[in-house]
Structure formats: structure tokens, C-alpha cells
């Protein structure tokens, strides 16, 4: 369970050490579990309500009608103001919308992972569902801090080479991606900007994106991230970014199936 201000919470039960069917079996979006976890959030936050409650991963065992019904009950009771989902595809959202309107869907999206451009982003824009993009800086790839010598400790999930179903951190792909980042640095420098600022501006330039989730370690990074929100890339800039990916032979995975 995690949160930040405004009062945002997510209910999930995922073990990062579990893979495939074992991981899916651990998910729980049943009414009883949602209610229990929401009550726990309220106690820990010492608040009467949560602004936005998200179902973090699809629970393939619990009918969406039951999940949305539980969230609507919590909203009616004044314990949450809005509800949404995370990592849901279009068929899942479509069924959820039959029982109540989703405020948001939180799904990964960045220059290196464009799977959501095919269906999820257009659907969210059309249906008025907010899109909260996580992994906005490519899980570190778009910070500009990695080098060919960068390695990840065993407990870092990136050490397995996989990023939510994509081989972004496998050795050969990683080195190609670093070459892309070096060229992105050159593009950003023309505007006296950094690669993270370029990545954020690119992300927020998509009209379907409502929020770009990024972390920061200090005040400088905070100010950089905020400033990036005011940068509007031109279509020429965006086309150049795509050309860099193509010339370096780096996939954008637009046609790859979403991880759910």
C-alpha cells in the first residue's frame, strides 16, 4: 500500500518475487479486501477520506462488477472521493465503465515503452478517463545517469533484464538505449534542457496524458521536473525523437501486448 499528497492510495497484493500465474494468483480486488485495505489507509493517514483509490493490478478472479461496486460503496460512504484502476487494458476498462466511471488508469508510458499508444491512451482520452503515466523516465534510462558500465544489484528488479514485459535492461538492448539517450541529450541541450526534462515534456505533450509520475531526490530535481511541464515540444522535435530511435534500431514496442 502506498500513497502521497493529495490523499492517494492503491490497493494491491503483489509479490515482486512471483512471476507469471503465481503473481496473478496473489492479486486481490474483492470487495472485502478493498474495504479492509481502504480502512487501513484511512487509519495510517489519519484522515476521513482518500482523494483517489486505485486498484493496482487486475484481479482476474474477481468480477469487475464486484470490484467497482465496492469502490462505489466506499465513495457513497464518503471514505473515498474518486476511484480508478492501474494496468487495466481497454476490455477491462470497458467492462468497469458499465458499473461506474473510472477517474483514472495508471499505466506505464515513456519513450521506450509506447505500448499504450495503440489502444489504452486513445480510449482514455475518448472516455474522459485520466491517464497517470508511471515509469515516465524509463525506470532510470531517461535520467541520463546510466553508462555502459552500469549494473544492478541482485535485489533490483532491473537486474533480471525485464521491465513490465519488455527486455529494456537486457544487455544488447540496454547499450542501444544508451546510444539513444546520448542523442537525446544533444537535442535537449539545444533548449538548455536536460534529458529528464525532455522525457517529461514529451510525455505531457500527449493530449491523453493527465499526470506524469516522476521521483526526485533533491530540490534541484524537483524544480527541473516542474519546469519541464511548461516546455512544449514541436512536432519537429517529436519527429526527431522517433527518428533517433529508428536510426539506432531501438524498438518503441507500439504493437506489443500490454502486461496485465
N, C-alpha and C positions, 0 to 999 in steps of 0.2 A: 504494500500500500504506500503511495507517495502523494505528495501534494505541494502546492506553493500558492502564494497570494496572487490573485484572488483565490478564495477557498475552492480549490480544485482537488478532486480525489479520483482514484481509479481502483476498481475492484477487479482483482485477478488472482489466480493461483497457478503460477508458472514456476517451474524449477529449471533454471538455465542449464543444469546438467542433464536434463532429459531431452531426448530428441525424438522426432517423428511421432508415431502413435502414442508413445509413452508421455510425450509432452502434452499432446491434445487431451489425453485422458485425465490430466491433472487440472484442467480448466473447470471453473465452476461459476456459472451465471444463473444459478437457480434463485428463485425468489427468497428463500430462507437465507442463502449465503449473501446475496446482495444486501438484504436488510441488516444482517449481522455485521457485515463489513462497514456499512454506512453508519450504523450506530457507533461502531468503534472509531471511525473517523471523527465523528462529532465529539466524542469524549476526548480524544487526543488533541483535537484542535481547540477544544474548549469553546465551541460555538454552537449556535442553534440551527444553523443551516450550512449547506455546501453549495457554492455557486454552480459548479458543474461536476457531475458524477459520470465517469466513463467506465464502460465495460472494456477491459484492456485487451483481451483476445477473444475471438469467437469460441463459445462453448458449443460444440457440435452435438452435445447430448440433450441440452435444454431447449425446448421450442422458443423461438424468438417472441412469440406472443406472451409467454410466461415472464421472460426477462423484461420486456418493455412494460408489461403490466405491473411488475414490482417497482420499476422506476417511476411509473405514473403515480402509483400509490404513495411513494415517498415524496413526490412533488406535491401531490394534493395535501399531504400532511405538513407541508412547509419545511421538510427536512432537506430537500434539495430544490434548487431553483430551475436547473436545466439538467438534461441528461444527454448522453451520446455514447459513441462506441469507439473502438480502436482496432485497426487492422481488419475491418469488415470490407468485403467486396460488394459489387453492385447488387447481385441477387440477395445477399443478406440484408443490405440496407433497404432494398425494395420491400422485402417482407416486413422488416421492422416498421417501415413507414405506414404499413397498414394498421398498426396498433397505436402509433404515437409518433410525433415528429421529432427527429433527431436534431439536436442543436449542432453536433459536431461529429466528425470522424477523424481520428488521429492516426495517420499512416505515414510511413517513411517516404521521403521525397527529397532528392538532391540531384545535382548534375550527373552523378554517377549511377543513380537509380531512378529511372524515369518510367517504371512500370505503371505508375498511376495515371500517366497521361492518356492511356488508351481508353479507359472506361471510368475509373473512380473520380478523377478530377472533373471531367465533364458532367458526370451525374450529380456530384455535389453542387456544382455551380447551377445546374438546371433546377435542382430541388431546393435550393436555399439552405443547404447543409454546410456549416462551417468546416473548412479543411485545416486541421492542425498538423503541420509537417514536422515530424521528428527526424533526427539524423540530418539536419539541414547542412551541416558541414561535413557530410560524408563520413561520420564517425572518426573524424580527425584528418581524413585525406585532404579536405579543403581548408585546413588551418595553415598549410604551407610549412608545417613544422617537421614533416617526415622526410627522411632521406633514404637512399638505397640500403643504408646500414641499419635502419630502424627495425627492431624486433619487438615482439610482445611476450610478456611473461606468460607462463602456462595458464594462470587463472584468468587472464584477459581473453574474453571470447574471440577476439580478433586473431588470436594465435592459431585458431582452427581454420583460418582462411576464409570462412564463410560469414556473410553479413545478411542475415534475414533471407537466406536462399540464394544469394549472389556470391560468386567467387572473388569478391573485391580484394581480399587480402591474401590470395594465393600468389606465390612469388612472381610468376611471369606477369600476371595482371597488375600486381602492385607496382612493379617497375614501370610498366606502360603508363599507369595512372599518375605516377610521379612526374613523368615527362609532360603529361597534360598540365599538371599543376604549375610546372615551371613556366609554361607558355601562358597560363592564366595570370601568373604573377606579372608578366610583361604587359598584358592587356590592362590589368588593374592599375599598374604604375602610371599609365598614360593619364589617368584621372587622379593621381596621387592617392590611390586607394590600395587596400590590402586584398589578398585573395579571400579571406573570410567575408569581407565587405562585398566583394564581387559575388560570392556564393549566396549571400543573403539577398542582395538586390535582384539577382537572377530569380531566386525563389519567389520573392514577393511580387515580381513582375508578372507572375501567372495570375490572372484575374480570379481563379478558383481558390487560391490560397488565402486563408484568413490569418493564420499565425505561422510563423517560422520559429520553431523551438530551438534555442541555442543555449549553451552554457557559457559561463565566464568565470575566470579565476581571480580577476582583479578589476579595479575601477577603469583602467585603460581599455580592457576588452569590453567592458560594459558600454563605455562611451562609443567605441568603434561600432559595436553591434547596433546601437541606437541610431548612429549617423547613417549606417547603411540603409536604413528604412526609407531615407529621403532620396536615395540615389535611384534614378530611373534609367535603366539601360535602354539603348535604342535597339531597333530591330537589326541594325547592322552589327551591333555588339553581340546580340544573341546568335546571329548567324555565324559570326566569327567563332564563338564558343563551340558551336556544333561542328564547324569546320576543323577546329583543333582536335576534337575527339575523333573525327573521321580520319584525319591525316595521321594520327598516332595509333590508329587501329584499336581504339578503346570503345567497347560496346556501351550503349546507353540503356539497353535492356527494355526498350519500349514494348516489345512483343512478348516478354517473358511473363508467365503467370504469377500473380500476386501470392505472397505467402499468407495463408490464413490458418 
